[in-house]
Amino acid sequence: MAGKGPTLDEKRVASRSAAELQREFGPIGGMPEEEVPRRRVELPPIADPAPLGLAAFALTTFLLSVSNAGWTDGGAAWLGFAFAYGGLAQLLAGMMEFRRNNVFGATAFSTYGAFWIGLGLYALLVEGGSANVSNDLAWILTAFAIFNTYMLLWSSRVSVAVFAVFLALEATEIVLAVGFFMDADSVVKAGGMVGVVTALVAWYTSAAGVANGMAARRVLPVGAPIWKG
C-alpha cells in the first residue's frame, strides 16, 4: 500500500531555494548563510566592438561629408545609413563596450550612434518646418563639439589612432558649425572636406582593430597612448 504523499506545505518548502529557506528558518545544517558555497558564473568574452563602431561612424561620416563638400549630385544618400549603420550599429557597439567595462568606448559609440539617429530624425521631421536650418545645425554641431572636446582629451589615453579620429572630428564639427552660423557655403564645403579626412582616419583605425584582433601580433600600428599613467 502506497504511503501518504507530501502535503501542500511540504511541496512548497521543497520547491524553494536554500537561500530562501535560510532567510525564513535560519541556517541549514549549522552553516551560517554567509558561508554557504556559491557558484561563480563566468561570462564568455566577446569580440572587440570598437572596429564595428568606428566603421559605422566612418562610412556615415563619409557619405554626409562628400555631400557637404559638394562632390555628389544625388540626394541625401547618408540618411538611411544614419539610422541603420552610423546609428543602430554604432549604438550596439556602444552597448557591447558597456559589457566589456570600457567606459570610454561605451560613451563615445553610444553618443555618436545617438547623434546619427537624432540627425536623421531632424532631417525627416524637423528640417522642413524650421525657420532657420543653418542655425539649427550650427547649434547641434556646437553642442557635440563640446562633448567631443573632453572625449578628445581622454582619447589621448587610448592610442594615437583614436586620438587622431577625435582630433579630426573636432576640426570637422568646428568648421561646419562656423560655416552654418555664417551661412557660408564655402566654409561648409571646407568642413565637408575635413569630414572626409575624419572618415578616412576612422576607417584606418577600424581596419587596424580588425587586423590586429585576428592576428597573434600587431599588424597595423595604432600608436601608444599619448597620456600615460
C-alpha positions in Angstrom: 0.0 0.0 0.0 1.5 3.4 -1.0 2.4 5.8 1.8 0.8 9.1 2.3 2.1 11.7 -0.2 3.6 15.1 0.8 1.3 17.8 2.0 0.9 21.0 0.1 3.1 22.9 2.6 5.9 20.3 2.2 5.7 20.7 -1.6 6.1 24.5 -1.2 9.1 24.1 1.0 10.7 21.6 -1.4 10.3 23.9 -4.3 12.1 26.8 -2.6 15.8 27.5 -2.8 18.3 27.0 0.1 18.8 30.8 0.4 15.1 31.4 0.8 14.8 28.7 3.4 17.7 30.1 5.3 16.2 33.6 5.4 12.9 32.2 6.8 14.1 29.3 9.1 17.7 30.2 9.9 21.0 28.5 8.9 20.7 25.0 7.3 22.8 22.3 8.9 24.5 24.7 11.3 26.2 26.6 8.4 25.8 30.4 8.5 24.3 32.0 5.4 27.5 33.9 4.5 29.4 30.6 4.5 27.1 28.8 2.1 29.2 28.0 -1.0 28.1 29.9 -4.1 28.9 29.0 -7.7 30.6 31.8 -9.7 29.3 32.2 -13.2 31.9 33.3 -15.7 30.5 35.0 -18.8 32.3 34.2 -22.1 34.4 37.0 -23.5 33.1 38.9 -26.5 34.9 40.3 -29.6 36.1 43.9 -29.5 33.2 46.0 -30.8 35.4 49.1 -31.5 36.2 48.2 -35.2 32.4 47.9 -35.9 31.7 51.2 -34.2 34.5 53.0 -36.0 33.5 51.6 -39.4 29.9 52.6 -38.9 31.0 56.1 -37.9 33.4 56.3 -40.8 31.0 55.3 -43.5 28.2 57.6 -42.4 30.5 60.5 -41.9 32.0 59.9 -45.3 28.6 60.0 -47.0 27.5 63.2 -45.3 30.9 64.8 -45.8 31.0 64.3 -49.5 27.6 65.9 -49.7 28.7 68.8 -47.6 31.8 69.2 -49.8 29.5 69.4 -52.9 31.0 66.3 -54.5 27.7 64.5 -55.1 24.9 65.1 -57.5 22.2 62.9 -55.8 20.0 63.2 -52.8 20.6 62.5 -49.1 22.4 59.2 -49.5 23.6 59.4 -46.0 20.2 59.4 -44.4 19.3 55.7 -44.4 22.8 54.8 -43.2 22.5 57.4 -40.4 19.7 55.1 -39.0 21.0 51.7 -39.9 24.8 51.9 -39.7 26.0 55.1 -38.1 23.1 55.0 -35.7 22.0 51.5 -34.8 25.2 49.6 -35.5 27.3 52.2 -33.6 24.8 52.2 -30.7 25.1 48.4 -30.5 28.8 48.7 -30.4 28.5 51.2 -27.5 26.2 48.7 -25.6 28.8 46.0 -26.1 31.5 48.3 -24.8 29.5 48.5 -21.5 29.7 44.7 -21.4 33.4 44.9 -21.7 33.6 47.6 -19.0 35.1 50.1 -21.4 33.6 53.4 -20.3 35.3 55.4 -23.0 34.2 53.2 -25.9 30.7 52.9 -24.4 30.3 56.6 -24.0 31.8 57.5 -27.4 29.9 54.9 -29.6 26.6 55.3 -27.8 26.7 59.1 -28.1 27.7 59.2 -31.7 25.2 56.4 -32.6 22.5 58.5 -31.0 23.9 61.6 -32.8 23.3 60.0 -36.2 19.8 58.8 -35.3 19.0 62.2 -34.0 20.3 63.9 -37.1 18.3 61.6 -39.3 15.2 62.4 -37.3 15.9 66.1 -37.6 16.2 65.8 -41.4 13.0 63.8 -41.6 10.8 65.5 -39.1 12.1 69.0 -38.3 14.1 70.4 -41.1 11.2 71.0 -43.4 9.4 73.2 -40.9 12.4 75.0 -39.5 12.7 78.8 -39.9 16.5 78.6 -40.0 18.0 75.2 -40.7 21.6 76.5 -40.8 21.3 78.0 -37.3 19.8 74.7 -36.0 22.7 72.7 -37.5 25.2 75.1 -36.1 24.0 74.8 -32.6 23.7 71.0 -32.9 27.3 70.8 -34.0 28.4 73.2 -31.3 26.9 71.0 -28.6 28.6 67.9 -30.0 31.9 69.8 -30.3 31.7 70.5 -26.6 31.2 66.8 -25.9 33.9 65.9 -28.4 36.4 68.3 -26.7 36.6 66.3 -23.4 36.5 63.0 -25.3 39.4 64.3 -27.4 41.4 64.8 -24.1 40.5 61.3 -22.8 41.2 59.7 -26.2 44.9 60.5 -25.6 44.8 57.7 -23.1 43.8 55.2 -25.7 46.0 55.4 -28.7 47.4 57.8 -31.3 44.9 56.5 -33.9 41.9 57.0 -31.7 43.2 60.5 -30.7 43.6 61.3 -34.4 39.9 60.3 -35.0 38.7 62.7 -32.3 41.1 65.4 -33.4 39.9 65.3 -37.0 36.3 65.1 -35.8 36.8 68.2 -33.6 38.0 70.1 -36.6 35.1 68.9 -38.7 32.5 70.0 -36.1 34.0 73.4 -35.5 34.5 74.2 -39.2 30.9 73.1 -40.0 29.5 75.0 -37.1 31.2 78.2 -38.2 30.0 77.6 -41.7 26.4 77.2 -40.7 26.5 80.1 -38.3 27.8 82.3 -41.1 25.6 80.6 -43.6 28.7 80.4 -45.8 28.7 77.6 -48.4 32.4 77.8 -48.9 33.1 77.2 -45.2 30.6 74.3 -45.1 32.3 72.8 -48.1 35.6 73.0 -46.3 34.1 71.3 -43.3 32.9 68.6 -45.6 36.5 68.0 -46.8 37.8 67.9 -43.3 35.0 65.4 -42.6 36.3 63.1 -45.4 39.7 63.1 -43.7 37.9 62.2 -40.4 36.2 59.3 -42.1 39.5 58.0 -43.6 41.2 58.2 -40.2 38.3 56.3 -38.6 38.4 53.7 -41.3 42.1 53.1 -40.8 41.6 52.7 -37.0 38.7 50.3 -37.7 40.9 48.3 -40.1 43.7 48.1 -37.6 41.3 46.9 -35.0 40.1 44.1 -37.2 43.6 43.1 -38.4 45.2 43.2 -35.0 42.3 41.4 -33.4 42.6 38.5 -35.9 46.4 38.1 -35.7 48.6 37.0 -32.9 50.7 40.1 -33.3 50.1 43.8 -34.2 49.7 44.1 -37.9 48.7 47.7 -38.3 50.2 50.3 -35.9 47.8 52.5 -33.9 50.4 54.1 -31.6 50.8 54.0 -27.9 48.7 56.2 -25.6 49.9 59.8 -25.6 48.7 60.4 -22.0 50.1 57.6 -19.8 49.6 56.9 -16.1 
